[in-house]
Amino acid sequence: MTGETDHDTEYHLREALRHLGAAQDRDDLRKTNAVAIEEVSQTIATVLSEHSQDES
């Protein structure tokens, strides 16, 4: 992926993190899903971090 596709992917991943964080803050998540949501959040954050390092 390059150019606009990279930007779109990064945007959508950041939006997903924002929505997950907001749901966690409001306590809208079932406790049984909390661990899975945390793992997804960490995975997205890792992908974004690696993407940023690749651009450097």
RAZIUR-V117000 format. One line per field, one symbol per residue. ss: DSSP state (H for helix, E for strand, C for the rest). A space follows every 50 residues. Layout:
# RAZIUR-V117000
ss=???
This chain:
# RAZIUR-V117000
ss=CCCHHHHHHHHHHHHHHHHHHHHHHCCCCCHHHHHHHHHHHHHHHHHHHH HHHHHC
